């Protein structure tokens, strides 16, 4: 498959840097763009008061559904990392994996290259990482951890979302704005750290196992999630999600062999 469309897409994304210093953006040999996320601390999770507010975004308010998001707690991210600016696209997936998961209509779309790849389970995302590591000798790739993902999605902000509900359609494809379909990556505004689609468009697998009581236990520096568990975490919401799920703190999980047309992923690049 020709590399040119990927490189052009990455160039367009990387030049639309917004508030991000262009020096904090890198591309790999396949044209995938990455933003440097600095080390730091943040409040992970949702307070009971915030949960009550969020519950009124539901058709049937129930703050109890968010118990796995509290208590909010300080998490230290001790090392900076390079996070992909967008979800992995269909073009990037095809170039690495040479197959076409997900609904056929998305591969026939005029913008098929820029659509996020979907219907990949957690194991498939890990296989992509393995193959990418074989192809690229400069970087080592992996899925982000749950804490790393939320830290990047919050982008230095506090509260329920990094921006007001009234501005959410400027940043996120969710059920009220998406037409219940995925959209080409990087077509809305990036967050304050230059990352696109951290909320909405497609759910994103992270590396961690899911635990309901994760926030009550474990380390608070570079937490890696439970050591055992039957499900893996996905974050961010999708084009099909209602408002209350479209925020950095919302947690969802599935068995790692789950394939939905609303789930994709993005990766971290580290120097070898």
WOPE-V165628 format. One line per field, one symbol per residue. ss: DSSP state (A for helix, B for strand, O for the rest). psi: psi as a letter, one per 30 degrees, with the letter a starting at -180 (. if undefined). A space follows every 50 residues. Layout:
ss=???
psi=???
//
This chain:
ss=OOOAAAAAAAAAAAAOOOOOOAAABBBOOOOOBBBBBOOBBBBBOOOAAA AAAAAOOOOOOOAAAAAAAOOOBBBBBOOOBBBBOOOOBAAAAAAAAOOO OOOAAAAAOOOAAABBOOOOOAAAAAAAAAAAAAAOOOBBBBBOOAAAAA AAAAOOOOOOOOOOAAAAAAOOBOOOOOOOOOOBOOOOOOOOOOOOOOOB OOBBBBBBBOOOOAAAOOOOBOOOOBOOOOBBBBBOOOOOOOAAAOOOOO BBBBBOOOOOOOBBOOBBBBBO
psi=kkfeeeeeeeeeeffifbgkkffgklkafggkkkkkjllalljkakleee eeeeffflejkjfffgfgflkklkkkjfklljkkfllkleeeeeeefhli llkeffffkfgeefkkklhkleeeeeeeeeeefeejfelkllklleeeee eeeehfllaelfllefgefffkjaffffghkllklhfaklafggkkgfka dklkklfklkkegefflalgjhkgllfllfllkklflaffkleffilefk klllkfgkjlggkblllkkkk.
//
